[in-house]
Amino acid sequence: MRKAAALNDYTDKATFTVSGQFKWGAVDDSLKSQSLFGGKKYIEILIPSSRPGKQGSEAIVKLIENIPEDTLLVFVAGKLEKDIKQAKWVKGLQKKAISIECPKVYPSQFPGWLTNRLTRHGLGIDRDALEMFVLLTEGNLIVAKQSIERLLMMEVSGRVTMENISQCVADGAHFDLFQLTEAAFLKNPKRVYRIYERLKSEGMRPEQILAVLYWEIKNLMDASLDIDDGLSIKQAMQKARIWPSKQKIIEPYLISQSKTQIGQLVDQACKVDNVIKGVVIGNPWEEIGYLLFMFSAPETI
């Protein structure tokens, strides 16, 4: 909305956040003042609690009855409960303005939201690709939307695969996460350390790195257990949903690592998770560093 407003010359922007003893007169003053640069006014009023109070309700009703020309007045509120929807200020806005309701997408609903978005564009998605897509977009609807747009630009048709997801994020920090695990599988600790330090410096959070590491370690353990049950390495990798383009580097890793060693990775990943959540005292970055050392060490620990 802000971008569309700017494109239509609503460039004189003012933002107000309603909380506590908010002075509604400041909004009136902004509406009456002349633009310094000649652009049309864009006034944004944020009401996080969705409850502006009696004084605020009266002020909003007056505002929407007396909006100057060349002024775009935007209200952004939190969830409107049933009683709030009956408030005079809400009904007044609904009569005078365009109302857009944006329900919150909860984590449990996010996979369904992504699937529905892809379906609108005629795309299905493999289960493992969906899990990775959810992991990388972290419930951020804007990032998810942008990622879907990149998939469409890549001219993906039919079903979205893990390879597509990898290519889709290849221009950002998330691509470094794929490089990080690839370097670990190749047992290149120096490269692992460089990528790890770069991710830290770029603001990547510990839980983001752990999520991708745990994904790979879980797949390793699943494949290792199936090999013990008699499957060939290739069959085990396919069953563990390790995508074909990665099987070439993961196969030697599986051959060189025992189930016990992979189990140690699982244990350390769980410890990192507990440290991040505050269940166990420790430094998340140090614990992730140790996990990466275990993951990529050329020699048996």
Long-range contacts (C-beta under 8 A, 24 or more apart in sequence): 1-74, 2-42, 2-44, 5-42, 5-72, 6-42, 8-40, 9-39, 9-40, 10-39, 10-40, 10-41, 10-42, 10-72, 11-37, 11-39, 11-40, 11-42, 12-36, 12-37, 12-39, 12-40, 12-41, 12-42, 13-41, 13-42, 13-43, 13-44, 14-41, 14-42, 14-43, 14-44, 15-43, 15-44, 15-45, 15-46, 16-43, 16-44, 16-45, 16-46, 17-46, 17-48, 18-45, 18-46, 18-47, 18-48, 18-49, 18-52, 18-56, 19-48, 19-49, 22-52, 22-56, 24-55, 24-56, 24-59, 27-59, 27-63, 28-63, 31-63, 31-67, 31-68, 31-71, 32-68, 40-70, 40-71, 40-72, 41-68, 41-70, 41-71, 41-72, 42-71, 42-72, 42-74, 43-71, 43-72, 43-73, 43-74, 44-74, 44-76, 45-73, 45-74, 45-75, 45-76, 46-76, 46-77, 47-75, 47-76, 47-77, 47-78, 48-77, 48-78, 49-78, 50-77, 50-78, 50-79, 50-80, 50-81, 50-84, 51-84, 52-89, 56-89, 57-87, 57-88, 57-89, 60-89, 60-92, 60-93, 61-88, 61-89, 61-92, 64-92, 64-93, 64-96, 64-97, 65-92, 73-97, 79-104, 105-139, 105-141, 107-139, 110-134, 110-137, 110-139, 110-144, 113-141, 113-144, 114-144, 114-148, 117-144, 117-145, 117-148, 118-148, 118-151, 118-160, 121-148, 121-152, 122-157, 123-151, 123-156, 123-157, 123-158, 123-159, 123-160, 124-158, 124-159, 124-160, 125-159, 125-160, 126-159, 126-160, 126-161, 126-162, 127-241, 128-162, 128-241, 128-243, 129-160, 129-161, 129-162, 129-164, 129-165, 130-160, 131-215, 132-162, 132-165, 132-215, 133-160, 133-165, 135-211, 135-212, 135-215, 136-165, 136-169, 136-174, 136-177, 136-212, 138-208, 161-243, 162-241, 162-243, 163-243, 163-244, 163-245, 166-245, 173-199, 173-202, 173-204, 176-202, 176-204, 177-204, 177-208, 177-209, 177-212, 178-212, 180-209, 180-212, 180-213, 180-292, 181-212, 181-213, 181-216, 182-246, 182-249, 183-296, 184-216, 184-292, 184-295, 184-296, 185-216, 185-246, 185-249, 185-250, 185-253, 186-249, 186-296, 187-253, 187-256, 187-296, 187-297, 187-298, 188-296, 189-292, 189-293, 189-296, 189-297, 189-298, 192-292, 192-295, 192-296, 193-292, 196-288, 196-289, 196-292, 200-285, 206-272, 206-276, 206-284, 206-285, 206-288, 207-276, 209-288, 210-269, 210-272, 210-273, 210-276, 210-288, 210-291, 213-269, 213-288, 213-291, 213-292, 213-295, 214-269, 214-273, 217-262, 217-265, 217-266, 217-269, 217-295, 218-266, 220-250, 220-253, 220-254, 220-257, 220-262, 220-265, 221-259, 221-262, 221-263, 221-265, 221-266, 223-250, 223-254, 224-254, 224-257, 224-259, 224-262, 225-259, 227-254, 228-259, 261-300, 261-301, 264-294, 264-301, 265-291, 265-294, 265-295, 268-294
